[in-house]
Amino acid sequence: MVKGSGVVGEQPILEPGTSFKYTSGTPLKTPSGVMVGFYEMADDKGAAFDVKVPAFSLDSPHQPRQLN
């Protein structure tokens, strides 16, 4: 679990129709894994809401592909 203020050291303000893109990583003890979760966001009035992150596969480019 990653908990903290911001994403990769930034706290972007997203206007309607815009997006924020970043790259991150995590160490794995196996050649592949799955990540899933949510971001807790706040609207312009400060009300909190969650944005779900659907499950996605993490695969090492140095190992044969495995289906998760």
mmJSON file of the N, C-alpha and C atoms, coordinates in Angstrom:
{"data_MODEL":{"atom_site":{
"group_PDB":["ATOM","ATOM","ATOM","ATOM","ATOM","ATOM","ATOM","ATOM","ATOM","ATOM","ATOM","ATOM","ATOM","ATOM","ATOM","ATOM","ATOM","ATOM","ATOM","ATOM","ATOM","ATOM","ATOM","ATOM","ATOM","ATOM","ATOM","ATOM","ATOM","ATOM","ATOM","ATOM","ATOM","ATOM","ATOM","ATOM","ATOM","ATOM","ATOM","ATOM","ATOM","ATOM","ATOM","ATOM","ATOM","ATOM","ATOM","ATOM","ATOM","ATOM","ATOM","ATOM","ATOM","ATOM","ATOM","ATOM","ATOM","ATOM","ATOM","ATOM","ATOM","ATOM","ATOM","ATOM","ATOM","ATOM","ATOM","ATOM","ATOM","ATOM","ATOM","ATOM","ATOM","ATOM","ATOM","ATOM","ATOM","ATOM","ATOM","ATOM","ATOM","ATOM","ATOM","ATOM","ATOM","ATOM","ATOM","ATOM","ATOM","ATOM","ATOM","ATOM","ATOM","ATOM","ATOM","ATOM","ATOM","ATOM","ATOM","ATOM","ATOM","ATOM","ATOM","ATOM","ATOM","ATOM","ATOM","ATOM","ATOM","ATOM","ATOM","ATOM","ATOM","ATOM","ATOM","ATOM","ATOM","ATOM","ATOM","ATOM","ATOM","ATOM","ATOM","ATOM","ATOM","ATOM","ATOM","ATOM","ATOM","ATOM","ATOM","ATOM","ATOM","ATOM","ATOM","ATOM","ATOM","ATOM","ATOM","ATOM","ATOM","ATOM","ATOM","ATOM","ATOM","ATOM","ATOM","ATOM","ATOM","ATOM","ATOM","ATOM","ATOM","ATOM","ATOM","ATOM","ATOM","ATOM","ATOM","ATOM","ATOM","ATOM","ATOM","ATOM","ATOM","ATOM","ATOM","ATOM","ATOM","ATOM","ATOM","ATOM","ATOM","ATOM","ATOM","ATOM","ATOM","ATOM","ATOM","ATOM","ATOM","ATOM","ATOM","ATOM","ATOM","ATOM","ATOM","ATOM","ATOM","ATOM","ATOM","ATOM","ATOM","ATOM","ATOM","ATOM","ATOM","ATOM","ATOM","ATOM","ATOM","ATOM","ATOM","ATOM"],
"id":[1,2,3,4,5,6,7,8,9,10,11,12,13,14,15,16,17,18,19,20,21,22,23,24,25,26,27,28,29,30,31,32,33,34,35,36,37,38,39,40,41,42,43,44,45,46,47,48,49,50,51,52,53,54,55,56,57,58,59,60,61,62,63,64,65,66,67,68,69,70,71,72,73,74,75,76,77,78,79,80,81,82,83,84,85,86,87,88,89,90,91,92,93,94,95,96,97,98,99,100,101,102,103,104,105,106,107,108,109,110,111,112,113,114,115,116,117,118,119,120,121,122,123,124,125,126,127,128,129,130,131,132,133,134,135,136,137,138,139,140,141,142,143,144,145,146,147,148,149,150,151,152,153,154,155,156,157,158,159,160,161,162,163,164,165,166,167,168,169,170,171,172,173,174,175,176,177,178,179,180,181,182,183,184,185,186,187,188,189,190,191,192,193,194,195,196,197,198,199,200,201,202,203,204],
"type_symbol":["N","C","C","N","C","C","N","C","C","N","C","C","N","C","C","N","C","C","N","C","C","N","C","C","N","C","C","N","C","C","N","C","C","N","C","C","N","C","C","N","C","C","N","C","C","N","C","C","N","C","C","N","C","C","N","C","C","N","C","C","N","C","C","N","C","C","N","C","C","N","C","C","N","C","C","N","C","C","N","C","C","N","C","C","N","C","C","N","C","C","N","C","C","N","C","C","N","C","C","N","C","C","N","C","C","N","C","C","N","C","C","N","C","C","N","C","C","N","C","C","N","C","C","N","C","C","N","C","C","N","C","C","N","C","C","N","C","C","N","C","C","N","C","C","N","C","C","N","C","C","N","C","C","N","C","C","N","C","C","N","C","C","N","C","C","N","C","C","N","C","C","N","C","C","N","C","C","N","C","C","N","C","C","N","C","C","N","C","C","N","C","C","N","C","C","N","C","C","N","C","C","N","C","C"],
"label_atom_id":["N","CA","C","N","CA","C","N","CA","C","N","CA","C","N","CA","C","N","CA","C","N","CA","C","N","CA","C","N","CA","C","N","CA","C","N","CA","C","N","CA","C","N","CA","C","N","CA","C","N","CA","C","N","CA","C","N","CA","C","N","CA","C","N","CA","C","N","CA","C","N","CA","C","N","CA","C","N","CA","C","N","CA","C","N","CA","C","N","CA","C","N","CA","C","N","CA","C","N","CA","C","N","CA","C","N","CA","C","N","CA","C","N","CA","C","N","CA","C","N","CA","C","N","CA","C","N","CA","C","N","CA","C","N","CA","C","N","CA","C","N","CA","C","N","CA","C","N","CA","C","N","CA","C","N","CA","C","N","CA","C","N","CA","C","N","CA","C","N","CA","C","N","CA","C","N","CA","C","N","CA","C","N","CA","C","N","CA","C","N","CA","C","N","CA","C","N","CA","C","N","CA","C","N","CA","C","N","CA","C","N","CA","C","N","CA","C","N","CA","C","N","CA","C","N","CA","C","N","CA","C","N","CA","C","N","CA","C"],
"label_alt_id":[null,null,null,null,null,null,null,null,null,null,null,null,null,null,null,null,null,null,null,null,null,null,null,null,null,null,null,null,null,null,null,null,null,null,null,null,null,null,null,null,null,null,null,null,null,null,null,null,null,null,null,null,null,null,null,null,null,null,null,null,null,null,null,null,null,null,null,null,null,null,null,null,null,null,null,null,null,null,null,null,null,null,null,null,null,null,null,null,null,null,null,null,null,null,null,null,null,null,null,null,null,null,null,null,null,null,null,null,null,null,null,null,null,null,null,null,null,null,null,null,null,null,null,null,null,null,null,null,null,null,null,null,null,null,null,null,null,null,null,null,null,null,null,null,null,null,null,null,null,null,null,null,null,null,null,null,null,null,null,null,null,null,null,null,null,null,null,null,null,null,null,null,null,null,null,null,null,null,null,null,null,null,null,null,null,null,null,null,null,null,null,null,null,null,null,null,null,null,null,null,null,null,null,null],
"label_comp_id":["MET","MET","MET","VAL","VAL","VAL","LYS","LYS","LYS","GLY","GLY","GLY","SER","SER","SER","GLY","GLY","GLY","VAL","VAL","VAL","VAL","VAL","VAL","GLY","GLY","GLY","GLU","GLU","GLU","GLN","GLN","GLN","PRO","PRO","PRO","ILE","ILE","ILE","LEU","LEU","LEU","GLU","GLU","GLU","PRO","PRO","PRO","GLY","GLY","GLY","THR","THR","THR","SER","SER","SER","PHE","PHE","PHE","LYS","LYS","LYS","TYR","TYR","TYR","THR","THR","THR","SER","SER","SER","GLY","GLY","GLY","THR","THR","THR","PRO","PRO","PRO","LEU","LEU","LEU","LYS","LYS","LYS","THR","THR","THR","PRO","PRO","PRO","SER","SER","SER","GLY","GLY","GLY","VAL","VAL","VAL","MET","MET","MET","VAL","VAL","VAL","GLY","GLY","GLY","PHE","PHE","PHE","TYR","TYR","TYR","GLU","GLU","GLU","MET","MET","MET","ALA","ALA","ALA","ASP","ASP","ASP","ASP","ASP","ASP","LYS","LYS","LYS","GLY","GLY","GLY","ALA","ALA","ALA","ALA","ALA","ALA","PHE","PHE","PHE","ASP","ASP","ASP","VAL","VAL","VAL","LYS","LYS","LYS","VAL","VAL","VAL","PRO","PRO","PRO","ALA","ALA","ALA","PHE","PHE","PHE","SER","SER","SER","LEU","LEU","LEU","ASP","ASP","ASP","SER","SER","SER","PRO","PRO","PRO","HIS","HIS","HIS","GLN","GLN","GLN","PRO","PRO","PRO","ARG","ARG","ARG","GLN","GLN","GLN","LEU","LEU","LEU","ASN","ASN","ASN"],
"label_asym_id":["A","A","A","A","A","A","A","A","A","A","A","A","A","A","A","A","A","A","A","A","A","A","A","A","A","A","A","A","A","A","A","A","A","A","A","A","A","A","A","A","A","A","A","A","A","A","A","A","A","A","A","A","A","A","A","A","A","A","A","A","A","A","A","A","A","A","A","A","A","A","A","A","A","A","A","A","A","A","A","A","A","A","A","A","A","A","A","A","A","A","A","A","A","A","A","A","A","A","A","A","A","A","A","A","A","A","A","A","A","A","A","A","A","A","A","A","A","A","A","A","A","A","A","A","A","A","A","A","A","A","A","A","A","A","A","A","A","A","A","A","A","A","A","A","A","A","A","A","A","A","A","A","A","A","A","A","A","A","A","A","A","A","A","A","A","A","A","A","A","A","A","A","A","A","A","A","A","A","A","A","A","A","A","A","A","A","A","A","A","A","A","A","A","A","A","A","A","A","A","A","A","A","A","A"],
"label_entity_id":["1","1","1","1","1","1","1","1","1","1","1","1","1","1","1","1","1","1","1","1","1","1","1","1","1","1","1","1","1","1","1","1","1","1","1","1","1","1","1","1","1","1","1","1","1","1","1","1","1","1","1","1","1","1","1","1","1","1","1","1","1","1","1","1","1","1","1","1","1","1","1","1","1","1","1","1","1","1","1","1","1","1","1","1","1","1","1","1","1","1","1","1","1","1","1","1","1","1","1","1","1","1","1","1","1","1","1","1","1","1","1","1","1","1","1","1","1","1","1","1","1","1","1","1","1","1","1","1","1","1","1","1","1","1","1","1","1","1","1","1","1","1","1","1","1","1","1","1","1","1","1","1","1","1","1","1","1","1","1","1","1","1","1","1","1","1","1","1","1","1","1","1","1","1","1","1","1","1","1","1","1","1","1","1","1","1","1","1","1","1","1","1","1","1","1","1","1","1","1","1","1","1","1","1"],
"label_seq_id":[1,1,1,2,2,2,3,3,3,4,4,4,5,5,5,6,6,6,7,7,7,8,8,8,9,9,9,10,10,10,11,11,11,12,12,12,13,13,13,14,14,14,15,15,15,16,16,16,17,17,17,18,18,18,19,19,19,20,20,20,21,21,21,22,22,22,23,23,23,24,24,24,25,25,25,26,26,26,27,27,27,28,28,28,29,29,29,30,30,30,31,31,31,32,32,32,33,33,33,34,34,34,35,35,35,36,36,36,37,37,37,38,38,38,39,39,39,40,40,40,41,41,41,42,42,42,43,43,43,44,44,44,45,45,45,46,46,46,47,47,47,48,48,48,49,49,49,50,50,50,51,51,51,52,52,52,53,53,53,54,54,54,55,55,55,56,56,56,57,57,57,58,58,58,59,59,59,60,60,60,61,61,61,62,62,62,63,63,63,64,64,64,65,65,65,66,66,66,67,67,67,68,68,68],
"pdbx_PDB_ins_code":[null,null,null,null,null,null,null,null,null,null,null,null,null,null,null,null,null,null,null,null,null,null,null,null,null,null,null,null,null,null,null,null,null,null,null,null,null,null,null,null,null,null,null,null,null,null,null,null,null,null,null,null,null,null,null,null,null,null,null,null,null,null,null,null,null,null,null,null,null,null,null,null,null,null,null,null,null,null,null,null,null,null,null,null,null,null,null,null,null,null,null,null,null,null,null,null,null,null,null,null,null,null,null,null,null,null,null,null,null,null,null,null,null,null,null,null,null,null,null,null,null,null,null,null,null,null,null,null,null,null,null,null,null,null,null,null,null,null,null,null,null,null,null,null,null,null,null,null,null,null,null,null,null,null,null,null,null,null,null,null,null,null,null,null,null,null,null,null,null,null,null,null,null,null,null,null,null,null,null,null,null,null,null,null,null,null,null,null,null,null,null,null,null,null,null,null,null,null,null,null,null,null,null,null],
"Cartn_x":[0.842,0.0,0.891,0.553,1.234,0.248,0.662,-0.222,0.567,-0.022,0.666,0.008,0.488,-0.065,0.593,-0.214,0.311,0.687,1.127,1.557,2.956,3.9,5.312,5.768,5.401,5.825,5.037,3.99,3.184,1.748,1.074,-0.342,-1.057,-1.295,-1.878,-3.324,-3.688,-5.083,-5.587,-6.581,-7.091,-8.374,-8.355,-9.554,-10.362,-11.669,-12.484,-11.878,-11.809,-11.291,-9.779,-9.074,-7.616,-7.178,-5.895,-5.371,-3.999,-3.513,-2.183,-1.526,-0.328,0.373,1.692,2.023,3.292,3.782,5.035,5.634,6.131,5.903,6.328,6.726,7.184,7.562,7.501,7.669,7.697,8.55,9.288,10.055,9.126,9.392,8.612,9.542,9.039,9.812,9.635,8.708,8.42,8.527,8.59,8.719,7.483,6.34,5.134,4.243,3.296,2.364,1.173,0.302,-0.899,-1.013,-1.444,-1.68,-3.111,-3.747,-5.117,-5.277,-6.208,-6.405,-7.287,-6.975,-7.741,-6.902,-7.293,-6.749,-7.834,-7.47,-8.41,-8.185,-9.233,-9.158,-10.015,-9.909,-10.756,-11.253,-12.538,-13.074,-12.711,-13.149,-12.763,-13.321,-14.266,-14.799,-14.164,-13.251,-12.555,-13.208,-14.339,-15.01,-14.207,-13.944,-13.147,-13.99,-13.362,-13.987,-12.879,-13.217,-12.243,-12.363,-11.226,-11.172,-10.516,-11.268,-10.762,-9.703,-8.691,-7.675,-7.901,-8.347,-8.597,-7.304,-7.432,-6.272,-5.495,-4.178,-3.33,-2.106,-1.521,-0.419,0.918,1.796,3.174,4.061,4.81,5.623,7.048,8.009,9.417,9.756,10.452,10.876,12.026,12.571,13.721,13.34,12.058,11.573,10.531,10.341,9.259,7.911,7.025,5.711,4.878,4.188,3.243,1.907,0.844,-0.489,-0.988,-1.387,-1.923,-3.422],
"Cartn_y":[-1.165,0.0,1.233,2.161,3.449,4.483,5.227,6.24,7.524,8.622,9.886,10.951,12.14,13.277,13.39,13.421,13.596,12.298,12.441,11.322,11.652,10.776,10.982,12.41,12.901,14.22,15.389,15.131,16.204,16.119,17.259,17.331,18.07,17.372,18.043,18.477,19.599,20.053,19.768,18.892,18.461,19.201,19.899,20.55,19.516,19.723,18.761,18.498,17.221,16.829,16.726,16.994,16.893,15.617,15.312,14.106,14.402,13.461,13.533,12.182,12.178,10.94,10.918,9.745,9.603,8.168,7.965,6.636,6.336,5.125,4.696,3.23,2.672,1.266,0.692,-0.611,-1.298,-2.555,-2.91,-4.155,-5.358,-6.409,-7.643,-8.788,-9.716,-10.91,-12.007,-11.806,-12.778,-12.072,-12.809,-12.184,-11.401,-11.644,-10.912,-10.71,-9.822,-9.536,-8.762,-8.374,-7.616,-6.456,-5.315,-4.161,-3.684,-3.235,-2.726,-1.772,-0.851,0.046,1.226,2.341,3.559,4.769,5.901,7.19,7.923,8.523,9.387,10.801,11.388,12.713,13.684,14.958,15.983,16.903,17.245,18.175,19.609,20.581,21.975,22.559,21.857,22.298,21.53,20.601,19.836,18.52,18.174,16.904,15.742,14.731,13.578,12.583,11.963,10.871,9.958,8.684,7.699,7.477,7.268,6.899,5.525,4.532,3.158,3.0,2.216,1.818,0.333,-0.035,-1.449,-2.263,-3.544,-4.434,-4.409,-4.38,-4.481,-5.317,-5.916,-6.852,-6.118,-6.58,-6.104,-7.255,-7.062,-8.144,-7.672,-8.47,-8.159,-8.342,-7.373,-7.541,-8.544,-8.986,-9.891,-11.347,-11.631,-12.983,-13.365,-14.673,-15.091,-14.595,-14.236,-13.718,-14.783,-14.362,-15.216,-14.5,-15.246,-14.665,-14.607,-13.421,-13.248,-13.13],
"Cartn_z":[0.0,0.0,0.0,-0.849,-0.889,-0.385,0.608,1.165,1.302,0.892,1.027,0.19,0.357,-0.361,-1.733,-2.769,-4.114,-4.802,-6.027,-6.871,-7.359,-7.107,-7.455,-7.15,-5.963,-5.523,-6.081,-6.828,-7.411,-6.921,-6.912,-6.571,-7.702,-8.809,-9.978,-9.743,-10.321,-10.347,-11.751,-11.854,-13.157,-13.494,-14.598,-15.116,-15.885,-16.049,-16.819,-18.2,-18.555,-19.864,-19.943,-18.842,-18.862,-18.149,-18.241,-17.6,-17.011,-16.223,-15.63,-15.858,-16.393,-16.713,-15.945,-15.406,-14.707,-14.821,-14.483,-14.487,-13.082,-12.652,-11.331,-11.407,-10.333,-10.328,-8.926,-8.843,-7.56,-7.682,-6.645,-6.708,-6.556,-7.316,-7.23,-6.862,-6.063,-5.711,-6.747,-7.689,-8.747,-10.095,-11.223,-12.539,-12.977,-12.322,-12.71,-11.495,-11.632,-10.546,-11.069,-10.165,-10.508,-9.533,-10.037,-9.184,-9.397,-8.332,-8.367,-7.19,-7.281,-6.144,-6.479,-5.834,-6.072,-5.684,-6.231,-5.822,-5.069,-3.951,-3.247,-3.764,-4.292,-4.898,-4.089,-4.399,-3.79,-4.891,-4.824,-5.82,-5.439,-6.241,-6.012,-4.715,-4.081,-2.791,-1.631,-1.953,-0.932,-0.55,-1.189,-0.894,-1.487,-0.666,-1.105,-1.889,-2.902,-3.647,-4.154,-4.377,-4.846,-6.344,-6.993,-8.405,-8.472,-8.938,-8.996,-10.084,-9.772,-10.746,-11.001,-12.208,-12.494,-12.444,-12.197,-12.127,-13.441,-13.321,-14.508,-14.16,-15.181,-15.023,-14.973,-14.109,-14.035,-14.483,-15.555,-16.108,-16.355,-15.925,-16.148,-17.625,-18.227,-19.619,-19.737,-18.606,-18.598,-18.349,-18.229,-17.957,-19.006,-19.245,-20.152,-19.619,-20.529,-20.122,-19.432,-18.382,-17.671,-17.651,-17.803,-17.775,-16.346,-15.887,-14.526,-14.57],
"occupancy":[1.0,1.0,1.0,1.0,1.0,1.0,1.0,1.0,1.0,1.0,1.0,1.0,1.0,1.0,1.0,1.0,1.0,1.0,1.0,1.0,1.0,1.0,1.0,1.0,1.0,1.0,1.0,1.0,1.0,1.0,1.0,1.0,1.0,1.0,1.0,1.0,1.0,1.0,1.0,1.0,1.0,1.0,1.0,1.0,1.0,1.0,1.0,1.0,1.0,1.0,1.0,1.0,1.0,1.0,1.0,1.0,1.0,1.0,1.0,1.0,1.0,1.0,1.0,1.0,1.0,1.0,1.0,1.0,1.0,1.0,1.0,1.0,1.0,1.0,1.0,1.0,1.0,1.0,1.0,1.0,1.0,1.0,1.0,1.0,1.0,1.0,1.0,1.0,1.0,1.0,1.0,1.0,1.0,1.0,1.0,1.0,1.0,1.0,1.0,1.0,1.0,1.0,1.0,1.0,1.0,1.0,1.0,1.0,1.0,1.0,1.0,1.0,1.0,1.0,1.0,1.0,1.0,1.0,1.0,1.0,1.0,1.0,1.0,1.0,1.0,1.0,1.0,1.0,1.0,1.0,1.0,1.0,1.0,1.0,1.0,1.0,1.0,1.0,1.0,1.0,1.0,1.0,1.0,1.0,1.0,1.0,1.0,1.0,1.0,1.0,1.0,1.0,1.0,1.0,1.0,1.0,1.0,1.0,1.0,1.0,1.0,1.0,1.0,1.0,1.0,1.0,1.0,1.0,1.0,1.0,1.0,1.0,1.0,1.0,1.0,1.0,1.0,1.0,1.0,1.0,1.0,1.0,1.0,1.0,1.0,1.0,1.0,1.0,1.0,1.0,1.0,1.0,1.0,1.0,1.0,1.0,1.0,1.0,1.0,1.0,1.0,1.0,1.0,1.0],
"B_iso_or_equiv":[0.0,0.0,0.0,0.0,0.0,0.0,0.0,0.0,0.0,0.0,0.0,0.0,0.0,0.0,0.0,0.0,0.0,0.0,0.0,0.0,0.0,0.0,0.0,0.0,0.0,0.0,0.0,0.0,0.0,0.0,0.0,0.0,0.0,0.0,0.0,0.0,0.0,0.0,0.0,0.0,0.0,0.0,0.0,0.0,0.0,0.0,0.0,0.0,0.0,0.0,0.0,0.0,0.0,0.0,0.0,0.0,0.0,0.0,0.0,0.0,0.0,0.0,0.0,0.0,0.0,0.0,0.0,0.0,0.0,0.0,0.0,0.0,0.0,0.0,0.0,0.0,0.0,0.0,0.0,0.0,0.0,0.0,0.0,0.0,0.0,0.0,0.0,0.0,0.0,0.0,0.0,0.0,0.0,0.0,0.0,0.0,0.0,0.0,0.0,0.0,0.0,0.0,0.0,0.0,0.0,0.0,0.0,0.0,0.0,0.0,0.0,0.0,0.0,0.0,0.0,0.0,0.0,0.0,0.0,0.0,0.0,0.0,0.0,0.0,0.0,0.0,0.0,0.0,0.0,0.0,0.0,0.0,0.0,0.0,0.0,0.0,0.0,0.0,0.0,0.0,0.0,0.0,0.0,0.0,0.0,0.0,0.0,0.0,0.0,0.0,0.0,0.0,0.0,0.0,0.0,0.0,0.0,0.0,0.0,0.0,0.0,0.0,0.0,0.0,0.0,0.0,0.0,0.0,0.0,0.0,0.0,0.0,0.0,0.0,0.0,0.0,0.0,0.0,0.0,0.0,0.0,0.0,0.0,0.0,0.0,0.0,0.0,0.0,0.0,0.0,0.0,0.0,0.0,0.0,0.0,0.0,0.0,0.0,0.0,0.0,0.0,0.0,0.0,0.0],
"pdbx_formal_charge":[null,null,null,null,null,null,null,null,null,null,null,null,null,null,null,null,null,null,null,null,null,null,null,null,null,null,null,null,null,null,null,null,null,null,null,null,null,null,null,null,null,null,null,null,null,null,null,null,null,null,null,null,null,null,null,null,null,null,null,null,null,null,null,null,null,null,null,null,null,null,null,null,null,null,null,null,null,null,null,null,null,null,null,null,null,null,null,null,null,null,null,null,null,null,null,null,null,null,null,null,null,null,null,null,null,null,null,null,null,null,null,null,null,null,null,null,null,null,null,null,null,null,null,null,null,null,null,null,null,null,null,null,null,null,null,null,null,null,null,null,null,null,null,null,null,null,null,null,null,null,null,null,null,null,null,null,null,null,null,null,null,null,null,null,null,null,null,null,null,null,null,null,null,null,null,null,null,null,null,null,null,null,null,null,null,null,null,null,null,null,null,null,null,null,null,null,null,null,null,null,null,null,null,null],
"auth_seq_id":[1,1,1,2,2,2,3,3,3,4,4,4,5,5,5,6,6,6,7,7,7,8,8,8,9,9,9,10,10,10,11,11,11,12,12,12,13,13,13,14,14,14,15,15,15,16,16,16,17,17,17,18,18,18,19,19,19,20,20,20,21,21,21,22,22,22,23,23,23,24,24,24,25,25,25,26,26,26,27,27,27,28,28,28,29,29,29,30,30,30,31,31,31,32,32,32,33,33,33,34,34,34,35,35,35,36,36,36,37,37,37,38,38,38,39,39,39,40,40,40,41,41,41,42,42,42,43,43,43,44,44,44,45,45,45,46,46,46,47,47,47,48,48,48,49,49,49,50,50,50,51,51,51,52,52,52,53,53,53,54,54,54,55,55,55,56,56,56,57,57,57,58,58,58,59,59,59,60,60,60,61,61,61,62,62,62,63,63,63,64,64,64,65,65,65,66,66,66,67,67,67,68,68,68],
"auth_comp_id":["MET","MET","MET","VAL","VAL","VAL","LYS","LYS","LYS","GLY","GLY","GLY","SER","SER","SER","GLY","GLY","GLY","VAL","VAL","VAL","VAL","VAL","VAL","GLY","GLY","GLY","GLU","GLU","GLU","GLN","GLN","GLN","PRO","PRO","PRO","ILE","ILE","ILE","LEU","LEU","LEU","GLU","GLU","GLU","PRO","PRO","PRO","GLY","GLY","GLY","THR","THR","THR","SER","SER","SER","PHE","PHE","PHE","LYS","LYS","LYS","TYR","TYR","TYR","THR","THR","THR","SER","SER","SER","GLY","GLY","GLY","THR","THR","THR","PRO","PRO","PRO","LEU","LEU","LEU","LYS","LYS","LYS","THR","THR","THR","PRO","PRO","PRO","SER","SER","SER","GLY","GLY","GLY","VAL","VAL","VAL","MET","MET","MET","VAL","VAL","VAL","GLY","GLY","GLY","PHE","PHE","PHE","TYR","TYR","TYR","GLU","GLU","GLU","MET","MET","MET","ALA","ALA","ALA","ASP","ASP","ASP","ASP","ASP","ASP","LYS","LYS","LYS","GLY","GLY","GLY","ALA","ALA","ALA","ALA","ALA","ALA","PHE","PHE","PHE","ASP","ASP","ASP","VAL","VAL","VAL","LYS","LYS","LYS","VAL","VAL","VAL","PRO","PRO","PRO","ALA","ALA","ALA","PHE","PHE","PHE","SER","SER","SER","LEU","LEU","LEU","ASP","ASP","ASP","SER","SER","SER","PRO","PRO","PRO","HIS","HIS","HIS","GLN","GLN","GLN","PRO","PRO","PRO","ARG","ARG","ARG","GLN","GLN","GLN","LEU","LEU","LEU","ASN","ASN","ASN"],
"auth_asym_id":["A","A","A","A","A","A","A","A","A","A","A","A","A","A","A","A","A","A","A","A","A","A","A","A","A","A","A","A","A","A","A","A","A","A","A","A","A","A","A","A","A","A","A","A","A","A","A","A","A","A","A","A","A","A","A","A","A","A","A","A","A","A","A","A","A","A","A","A","A","A","A","A","A","A","A","A","A","A","A","A","A","A","A","A","A","A","A","A","A","A","A","A","A","A","A","A","A","A","A","A","A","A","A","A","A","A","A","A","A","A","A","A","A","A","A","A","A","A","A","A","A","A","A","A","A","A","A","A","A","A","A","A","A","A","A","A","A","A","A","A","A","A","A","A","A","A","A","A","A","A","A","A","A","A","A","A","A","A","A","A","A","A","A","A","A","A","A","A","A","A","A","A","A","A","A","A","A","A","A","A","A","A","A","A","A","A","A","A","A","A","A","A","A","A","A","A","A","A","A","A","A","A","A","A"],
"auth_atom_id":["N","CA","C","N","CA","C","N","CA","C","N","CA","C","N","CA","C","N","CA","C","N","CA","C","N","CA","C","N","CA","C","N","CA","C","N","CA","C","N","CA","C","N","CA","C","N","CA","C","N","CA","C","N","CA","C","N","CA","C","N","CA","C","N","CA","C","N","CA","C","N","CA","C","N","CA","C","N","CA","C","N","CA","C","N","CA","C","N","CA","C","N","CA","C","N","CA","C","N","CA","C","N","CA","C","N","CA","C","N","CA","C","N","CA","C","N","CA","C","N","CA","C","N","CA","C","N","CA","C","N","CA","C","N","CA","C","N","CA","C","N","CA","C","N","CA","C","N","CA","C","N","CA","C","N","CA","C","N","CA","C","N","CA","C","N","CA","C","N","CA","C","N","CA","C","N","CA","C","N","CA","C","N","CA","C","N","CA","C","N","CA","C","N","CA","C","N","CA","C","N","CA","C","N","CA","C","N","CA","C","N","CA","C","N","CA","C","N","CA","C","N","CA","C","N","CA","C","N","CA","C","N","CA","C","N","CA","C"],
"pdbx_PDB_model_num":[1,1,1,1,1,1,1,1,1,1,1,1,1,1,1,1,1,1,1,1,1,1,1,1,1,1,1,1,1,1,1,1,1,1,1,1,1,1,1,1,1,1,1,1,1,1,1,1,1,1,1,1,1,1,1,1,1,1,1,1,1,1,1,1,1,1,1,1,1,1,1,1,1,1,1,1,1,1,1,1,1,1,1,1,1,1,1,1,1,1,1,1,1,1,1,1,1,1,1,1,1,1,1,1,1,1,1,1,1,1,1,1,1,1,1,1,1,1,1,1,1,1,1,1,1,1,1,1,1,1,1,1,1,1,1,1,1,1,1,1,1,1,1,1,1,1,1,1,1,1,1,1,1,1,1,1,1,1,1,1,1,1,1,1,1,1,1,1,1,1,1,1,1,1,1,1,1,1,1,1,1,1,1,1,1,1,1,1,1,1,1,1,1,1,1,1,1,1,1,1,1,1,1,1]
}}}
